[in-house]
Amino acid sequence: MDIQNVTVAGGGVLGSQIALQSAYKGFSVTMWLRSEGSIERTRPKLERLRGIYKQTLQAMKTDPSAYCRGLADSPETSPEQLDELIAKVDAAFDSLVLTTDLKQAFGSADLVVEAIAEVVGEKEAFYSSISGVLPKQAILCTNSSTLLPSAMMDFTGRPDRFLALHFANNIWKNNTAEVMGTAKTSTESFKAVVEFARAIGMIPLELHKEQPGYLLNSMLVPFLNAAEALLANDIADVETIDKAWMLGTGAPLGPFRILDIVGLTTAYNIVAASPAAQEPGSTAARIAAMLKQRIDEGKTGINAGEGFYSYK
Ligand SMILES: NC(=O)c1ccc[n+]([C@@H]2O[C@H](COP(=O)([O-])OP(=O)(O)OC[C@H]3O[C@@H](n4cnc5c(N)ncnc54)[C@H](O)[C@@H]3O)[C@@H](O)[C@H]2O)c1
């Protein structure tokens, strides 16, 4: 399937990244936003990303550690080629079409990436609203982090062309794209999405079947949970637990550094939602209390300047 016209629904953290990245890699990209206010909130996000892309490409001329896999094919890219890529960022930014009009956004789309709020009812209502406008052959992907596509496929009117394409935040450097279909997703659509992911500079990671948490979070969440349990049960302190992991495996970051990047609020929401956390005295309840105390002190992670470590 030939994909040229890409429509991204939602202009939040991920939607703006997916749109700019796809345009940067040469696709014709339209962003659908649900209101004029949403368009106005999306523009500064795109402007900020444009600055980050250009600064990063500029830094890559002199600093090998600045290399971002999603922006250039090789760390050996010459300064002249990097100047060409910088010009491409501006061209991509200028080419983006932002609209609230369903027909304009979806009427000629080959591929839609949905990146609206993580609320199942809102995603279903959105799919229903576009199913009559979207061309029959178009493929629809969800970037949902936690919802399984099979739970929403009946609202799309195209279960065979509906699947998950899950990006990591900061896609120009954390350039994985997990591709996950349902039992009804056609092989052809799955392959087309894998090719699209590759074409926009991602490293596609193919799942054979549905899995809550995809690959990364299926490993990361239990790992972080195990580290939190060691701390909450007072087995060792933060630095010692991190050292055990880093020195024992050669990993660059320990679990508490990773938790500071993820954000303690997300970690708290995950543990607090587990049934075990409702039992007083359980390890899960102790983890929740330990995280809550830090959150209440404003220590929510690297973005706040302090989490398990201080970044001030
Ligand atoms: N933030 C991340 O790190 C991350 C990573 C991977 C996947 N995701 C997934 O991407 C999706 C979007 O996440 P985000 O972080 O960009 O969210 P966000 O809150 O930053 O942005 C959501 C966008 O969708 C719009 N929106 C919200 N509800 C809507 C509705 N009912 N109809 C139409 N538009 C609506 C908002 O106006 C906004 O533009 C979610 O499914 C999330 O799970 C997020």
The ligand as an SDF file (V2000), in Angstrom:
LIG
                    3D

 44 48  0  0  0  0  0  0  0  0999 V2000
    2.9630   11.2830   26.4300 N   0  0  0  0  0  0  0  0  0  0  0  0
    3.6170   10.1710   26.1840 C   0  0  0  0  0  0  0  0  0  0  0  0
    4.7580    9.9690   26.6470 O   0  0  0  0  0  0  0  0  0  0  0  0
    3.0070    9.1050   25.3020 C   0  0  0  0  0  0  0  0  0  0  0  0
    3.8400    8.1140   24.7670 C   0  0  0  0  0  0  0  0  0  0  0  0
    3.2860    7.1430   23.9130 C   0  0  0  0  0  0  0  0  0  0  0  0
    1.9280    7.1520   23.6390 C   0  0  0  0  0  0  0  0  0  0  0  0
    1.1300    8.1200   24.1850 N   0  0  0  0  0  0  0  0  0  0  0  0
   -0.3010    8.0710   23.8410 C   0  0  0  0  0  0  0  0  0  0  0  0
   -0.5900    9.0850   22.8830 O   0  0  0  0  0  0  0  0  0  0  0  0
   -1.9180    9.5700   23.0620 C   0  0  0  0  0  0  0  0  0  0  0  0
   -1.8640   11.0820   23.2750 C   0  0  0  0  0  0  0  0  0  0  0  0
   -1.0340   11.3270   24.4020 O   0  0  0  0  0  0  0  0  0  0  0  0
   -0.3680   12.7510   24.6280 P   0  0  0  0  0  0  0  0  0  0  0  0
    0.6250   12.5700   25.6960 O   0  0  0  0  0  0  0  0  0  0  0  0
    0.0330   13.3630   23.3250 O   0  0  0  0  0  0  0  0  0  0  0  0
   -1.6460   13.5480   25.2000 O   0  0  0  0  0  0  0  0  0  0  0  0
   -1.8740   15.1230   25.3430 P   0  0  0  0  0  0  0  0  0  0  0  0
   -2.8240   15.2820   26.4480 O   0  0  0  0  0  0  0  0  0  0  0  0
   -0.5850   15.8450   25.3500 O   0  0  0  0  0  0  0  0  0  0  0  0
   -2.6080   15.5040   23.9570 O   0  0  0  0  0  0  0  0  0  0  0  0
   -3.8650   15.0340   23.5960 C   0  0  0  0  0  0  0  0  0  0  0  0
   -4.3640   15.7850   22.3660 C   0  0  0  0  0  0  0  0  0  0  0  0
   -5.6090   15.2420   21.9600 O   0  0  0  0  0  0  0  0  0  0  0  0
   -6.6140   16.2630   21.9740 C   0  0  0  0  0  0  0  0  0  0  0  0
   -7.8400   15.6390   22.4540 N   0  0  0  0  0  0  0  0  0  0  0  0
   -8.1140   15.2300   23.7210 C   0  0  0  0  0  0  0  0  0  0  0  0
   -9.3220   14.6610   23.7620 N   0  0  0  0  0  0  0  0  0  0  0  0
   -9.8210   14.6900   22.4980 C   0  0  0  0  0  0  0  0  0  0  0  0
  -11.0170   14.2490   21.8920 C   0  0  0  0  0  0  0  0  0  0  0  0
  -11.9840   13.6810   22.6070 N   0  0  0  0  0  0  0  0  0  0  0  0
  -11.1830   14.4460   20.5700 N   0  0  0  0  0  0  0  0  0  0  0  0
  -10.2240   15.0180   19.8420 C   0  0  0  0  0  0  0  0  0  0  0  0
   -9.0610   15.4740   20.3520 N   0  0  0  0  0  0  0  0  0  0  0  0
   -8.8740   15.3040   21.6610 C   0  0  0  0  0  0  0  0  0  0  0  0
   -6.0770   17.3540   22.8850 C   0  0  0  0  0  0  0  0  0  0  0  0
   -6.6410   18.5930   22.5410 O   0  0  0  0  0  0  0  0  0  0  0  0
   -4.5750   17.2650   22.5650 C   0  0  0  0  0  0  0  0  0  0  0  0
   -4.2910   17.9530   21.3590 O   0  0  0  0  0  0  0  0  0  0  0  0
   -2.5060    8.7910   24.2310 C   0  0  0  0  0  0  0  0  0  0  0  0
   -3.2190    7.7020   23.7350 O   0  0  0  0  0  0  0  0  0  0  0  0
   -1.2550    8.3050   24.9820 C   0  0  0  0  0  0  0  0  0  0  0  0
   -1.4840    7.1030   25.6790 O   0  0  0  0  0  0  0  0  0  0  0  0
    1.6420    9.0980   24.9850 C   0  0  0  0  0  0  0  0  0  0  0  0
  1  2  1  0
  2  3  2  0
  2  4  1  0
  4  5  1  0
  4 44  2  0
  5  6  2  0
  6  7  1  0
  7  8  2  0
  8  9  1  0
  8 44  1  0
  9 10  1  0
  9 42  1  0
 10 11  1  0
 11 12  1  0
 11 40  1  0
 12 13  1  0
 13 14  1  0
 14 15  2  0
 14 16  1  0
 14 17  1  0
 17 18  1  0
 18 19  2  0
 18 20  1  0
 18 21  1  0
 21 22  1  0
 22 23  1  0
 23 24  1  0
 23 38  1  0
 24 25  1  0
 25 26  1  0
 25 36  1  0
 26 27  1  0
 26 35  1  0
 27 28  2  0
 28 29  1  0
 29 30  1  0
 29 35  2  0
 30 31  1  0
 30 32  2  0
 32 33  1  0
 33 34  2  0
 34 35  1  0
 36 37  1  0
 36 38  1  0
 38 39  1  0
 40 41  1  0
 40 42  1  0
 42 43  1  0
M  CHG  2   8   1  16  -1
M  END
$$$$
